[in-house]
Amino acid sequence: MLSGIDFVLIGLAGLAAGIINAVAGGGTLVSFPILVGFGIPEVAANVTNTVALCPGYLGGAFAQREDLRGQGRRLLILVPAGIAGGIAGASLLLSVPSQVFRVLVPFLILLAAAVLAVQDPARRWVEACAARASSGDAGDRLAFLPIGLAAVYGGYFGAGLSVIVLAVLGLFLGDNLTRLNALKQCISLAINVAAAVFFLFSGVVIWPVAAVMAAGALTGGAIGGKISRRIDPAQLRWAVVVIGFAVGLFFLVSL
């Protein structure tokens, strides 16, 4: 049974995750292990974390809505891929025995930390690929399946998802990084909302925890948006990477 102090700490974890997501990304690498640390089973912690942090993606997509102009066709093609993949990943999480997810957790955390660590080189690679990729409808259609596969991962666990989605977009679509980043925000929002809605009816969400963490995450997102210009995203990202690797290794030796 969680105490009042536990809920305060969970709210602070949501606050930290919201700030981290707004400034650098990777908030799940902080919030998910904290929920597990309070004795919440891994699957329930992952589901609750997804539902709690989901509203934060809306702010990021709304903030970049101007950069979505002229990308309506891409949204019509790729958002459904994200929704389908998000639901598939969420379904996979709940249908596979929880022991399997528990074994995979350290590797998923280490993978997410590694993806976050290469975010800056990945962005440069995306810009180079986007300059050579197709700017027509063919690129949109070719990206459908890879986006769907990335969305399956997003619905299943999701940490580092934004970097993966952006890399896929850069590989198949010819456009500038700002517009691709806006498209990435919408696709990531669709994936997380699809998974969260699926989880709403699962009976696995721990609602008091989700509510407290969501309040913290929304507050953190607002704070992060205001202080983002005063914080070096790279330094914060590397701090999260170090935490992610440390947590991943801890889970690995605890198996």
C-alpha positions in Angstrom: 0.0 0.0 0.0 1.4 3.4 -1.1 1.7 6.1 1.6 1.1 9.8 1.2 4.8 10.4 1.0 5.0 7.8 -1.8 2.4 9.7 -3.8 4.4 12.9 -3.2 7.5 11.3 -4.6 5.6 9.8 -7.5 4.2 13.3 -8.3 7.8 14.6 -8.2 8.8 11.8 -10.6 6.1 12.9 -13.0 7.3 16.5 -12.6 10.9 15.5 -13.4 9.7 13.4 -16.4 7.6 16.3 -17.7 10.6 18.7 -17.5 13.0 16.2 -19.1 10.6 15.4 -22.0 10.1 19.1 -22.7 13.8 19.9 -22.6 15.6 16.9 -23.9 13.4 13.8 -24.0 13.7 10.5 -22.2 11.5 11.2 -19.2 10.3 7.5 -19.1 13.8 6.5 -18.2 13.2 8.3 -14.9 9.5 7.8 -14.2 9.2 4.1 -15.0 12.0 2.8 -12.7 10.7 4.9 -9.9 7.2 3.3 -10.2 8.9 -0.2 -10.1 11.0 1.0 -7.1 7.7 1.5 -5.2 6.9 -2.1 -5.7 4.5 -1.7 -8.7 4.8 -4.7 -11.0 6.7 -4.0 -14.3 3.7 -4.3 -16.6 1.4 -2.2 -14.4 4.2 0.4 -14.0 4.7 0.6 -17.8 0.9 0.9 -18.5 0.4 3.5 -15.7 3.4 5.4 -16.9 2.2 5.5 -20.5 -1.3 6.8 -19.5 0.2 9.4 -17.1 2.7 10.9 -19.5 0.5 10.7 -22.6 -1.0 14.3 -22.2 2.5 15.8 -22.3 2.8 14.8 -26.0 -0.2 17.0 -26.9 1.7 20.1 -25.9 4.6 19.3 -28.1 2.4 18.6 -31.1 0.4 21.8 -30.5 3.5 23.9 -30.2 4.7 22.9 -33.7 1.3 23.0 -35.5 2.5 25.7 -37.8 5.2 23.4 -39.2 2.5 20.9 -40.2 1.2 23.1 -43.0 1.2 21.3 -46.3 1.8 17.9 -44.6 -1.8 16.8 -44.5 -1.3 13.8 -46.9 1.6 12.6 -44.8 -0.5 12.7 -41.7 -3.3 10.8 -43.4 -0.9 8.1 -44.3 1.4 7.9 -41.3 -0.8 8.7 -38.4 -3.0 5.5 -39.0 0.3 3.5 -39.1 1.2 5.0 -35.7 -2.2 4.2 -34.3 -2.3 0.6 -35.6 1.2 0.0 -34.3 0.6 1.6 -31.0 -2.5 -0.6 -30.4 -0.5 -3.7 -31.6 2.3 -2.9 -29.1 -0.1 -2.3 -26.3 -1.9 -5.6 -27.0 1.4 -7.4 -27.2 2.4 -6.1 -23.8 -0.8 -7.3 -22.1 -1.0 -10.6 -24.0 2.6 -11.9 -23.4 3.3 -13.3 -19.9 4.5 -10.6 -17.5 7.6 -12.6 -16.8 8.7 -12.1 -20.4 8.4 -8.3 -20.1 10.2 -8.4 -16.8 13.2 -10.1 -18.5 13.1 -7.6 -21.4 12.9 -4.5 -19.2 16.7 -4.1 -18.6 17.4 -4.5 -22.3 14.6 -2.1 -23.3 15.9 0.5 -20.8 19.5 0.1 -22.1 18.3 0.3 -25.7 16.4 3.5 -24.9 19.4 5.0 -23.2 21.6 4.1 -26.2 19.1 5.7 -28.6 19.0 8.8 -26.5 22.8 8.9 -26.4 23.0 9.1 -30.2 20.2 11.6 -30.6 22.5 14.4 -31.8 24.3 12.3 -34.4 20.9 10.8 -35.4 19.6 14.3 -36.1 22.6 15.1 -38.3 22.0 11.8 -40.1 18.3 12.6 -40.5 19.2 16.0 -42.1 21.6 14.3 -44.5 19.1 11.5 -45.4 16.2 13.9 -45.8 18.2 15.9 -48.3 18.4 12.8 -50.5 15.0 11.2 -49.8 11.9 11.4 -51.9 9.7 14.4 -51.3 6.8 12.9 -53.1 4.0 10.5 -52.3 6.3 7.5 -52.7 8.3 8.4 -49.7 5.2 8.7 -47.6 4.0 5.2 -48.6 7.4 3.6 -48.1 7.5 5.0 -44.6 4.2 3.5 -43.6 5.5 0.0 -42.6 8.7 1.3 -40.8 6.6 3.8 -38.8 4.1 1.0 -38.0 7.0 -1.2 -36.7 8.4 1.7 -34.6 4.9 2.3 -33.2 4.7 -1.4 -32.1 7.8 -0.6 -29.9 6.2 2.6 -28.8 3.0 0.8 -27.6 5.0 -1.9 -25.9 7.5 0.3 -24.0 8.2 3.6 -25.8 11.3 5.2 -24.2 13.4 6.8 -27.0 10.5 6.4 -29.5 10.7 10.0 -30.8 14.3 9.5 -31.9 13.4 6.3 -33.8 10.4 7.9 -35.5 12.5 10.9 -36.6 15.1 8.6 -38.0 12.5 6.8 -40.1 11.1 10.0 -41.4 14.5 11.3 -42.4 15.3 8.1 -44.2 12.1 8.2 -46.4 11.0 11.8 -46.6 12.7 14.7 -48.2 12.1 17.8 -46.1 13.8 20.1 -43.6 14.4 19.0 -40.0 11.9 21.4 -38.5 9.0 20.1 -40.5 10.0 16.4 -40.0 10.2 17.1 -36.2 6.7 18.5 -36.2 5.5 15.4 -38.1 7.3 13.2 -35.6 5.5 15.0 -32.7 2.1 14.2 -34.2 3.0 10.6 -35.0 4.4 10.1 -31.5 1.2 11.6 -30.0 -0.9 9.2 -32.1 1.1 6.2 -31.0 1.0 7.1 -27.3 -2.7 8.1 -27.3 -3.6 4.8 -29.1 -1.7 2.8 -26.6 -3.1 4.8 -23.6 -6.7 4.4 -24.8 -6.2 0.7 -25.2 -4.8 0.6 -21.7 -7.7 2.5 -20.3 -9.9 -0.6 -20.6 -7.2 -3.1 -19.5 -7.9 -3.0 -15.8 -4.1 -2.7 -15.3 -3.8 1.1 -14.8 -3.3 2.1 -11.2 -5.5 5.2 -11.4 -4.4 7.1 -8.2 -0.8 6.8 -9.3 -1.6 7.8 -12.9 -3.5 10.8 -11.7 -0.8 12.1 -9.5 1.9 11.4 -12.0 -0.1 13.1 -14.8 -0.5 16.2 -12.7 3.2 16.3 -12.1 4.0 15.6 -15.8 1.7 18.4 -17.0 3.3 20.8 -14.5 6.8 19.7 -15.5 6.0 20.1 -19.2 4.9 23.7 -18.6 8.0 24.4 -16.5 10.3 22.7 -19.0 8.9 24.8 -21.8 9.7 28.0 -19.9 13.2 27.1 -18.8 14.3 25.2 -21.9 16.3 28.1 -23.2 18.2 28.3 -19.9 19.2 24.6 -19.7 21.6 22.9 -22.1 19.5 20.0 -23.5 22.6 18.1 -24.3 23.8 18.1 -20.6 20.3 17.1 -19.4 20.1 14.4 -22.0 23.5 12.9 -21.0 22.4 13.0 -17.3 19.3 10.9 -18.3 21.5 8.6 -20.4 23.7 7.9 -17.4 20.7 7.3 -15.3 19.2 5.0 -17.9 22.3 2.9 -18.2 22.7 2.7 -14.4 19.0 1.6 -14.0 19.2 -0.8 -16.9 22.3 -2.5 -15.5 20.7 -2.6 -12.0 17.6 -4.4 -13.5 19.9 -6.7 -15.4 21.8 -7.9 -12.4 18.6 -8.2 -10.5 17.1 -10.8 -12.8 
